[in-house]
Amino acid sequence: MAGPVRVWNPPNPYLTEQRELLGEPPATELEVYEDSSRSALTSNDSPDVGFHWSVNPYRGCFHACAYCYARPTHEYLGLGAGTDFDRKIFVKKNAPALLEQAFRKRSWKGELVAFSGVTDCYQPLEAGYRLTRSCLTVCLSYRNPAAVITKSALVRRDVDVLAALAKEAFARVLFSIPFIDEDAARLIEPGAASIRKRFETMEILAKAGIPVGIGIAPVIPGLNDSSIPALLKEARSRGATTAFHQLLRLPGSVQEVFLHRVREAMPMRAGKIERQIRAARGGGLNESRFGLRHQGKGKIWDAMEQTWNLWTRKLGFNEDRAAPADTFRRPPEADAGPQMELFALDPKESR
């Protein structure tokens, strides 16, 4: 995908009118907007997701992964699920203060909080905004368990906070690494850190005492399913103790974005990839039912599951399934009001 990235979005199903460009589409540029949400925590009731609460400091994601299941969320804002999702990023600047506000409520019981359930909490904007770091600092102050999933090497910046949280309560960092082939990764997830940097960062965190794991998600039949053993072996050598995998999901406009990218970036393989996805999905391209969304069916899926079970068992993954302990406590100063020093705010501005 050399050269500038051109504007391209599939039709937004929530809009009655669509604009059609005449001539070559312009190159996309990063646009940042402030998100005025009044809550930092998002609840999730899906039985096939391993957490109930999540924090998402950013909406949209510069990593531009073609398969990202969160792409349709931009359509609710009147935007597109294609390059709009990649370059029109919403920033929840008050997320740390809102998270502490939630923790101060007597109804909060110290449940695990996941960063992020939607888009990557360590995408490039985090280098400047530091919202994820501030939110993790809140978790540390309240000893609230947290888990992070990311494709970014930026998470190594926060080793100090994560290591302290792992010691005082619970912290785990899962690295999403679906590809072993750097060239394929660049085509499908062009804005994410290189595979080498992700594995290096995994090792840095593991040596600092932070539990780490790998997510081979999504598994894309015909593209990266054969890489499962190599990815698991490399992750284990870098200190990973947990691993999970999910079959590719293509809900709503994600289907059009993903197929467009594959046909454009690897035209000789696109037909085979689509056929194998359908074979693993019982003839379709997506499954939306809870409990079945991340699984497949048929011979291709069965073979992937056998490979997964063989190598995770052989390498000793997922042997420690201990749940986070009940460590949550409110610091005495919490009753006096928000901890402004956590967010580098001028107390005068909070009045």
Secondary structure, DSSP 4 states (H G I P E B T S, - for coil): --SPPBP--PPPTT-S------SSPPBP--EEEE---S-SEEE---TTSS-SEEE-SEES-TT--TT-TTGGGGGGGT--SSHHHHHEEEE-TTHHHHHHHHHHSTT-----EEE-SSS-TTSTTHHHH-HHHHHHHHHHHHT--EEEEES-SGGGGGHHHHHHHHHHS-EEEEEE---S-HHHHHHHSTTSPPHHHHHHHHHHHHHTT--EEEEEEEE-TTTTGGGHHHHHHHHHHTT--EEEEEE----TTHHHHHHHHHHHH-HHHHHHHHHHHHHHTTTSS---STTTTT---HHHHHHHHHHHHHHHHHHTTT---PPPP------GGGGG---GGGGT--GGGG-
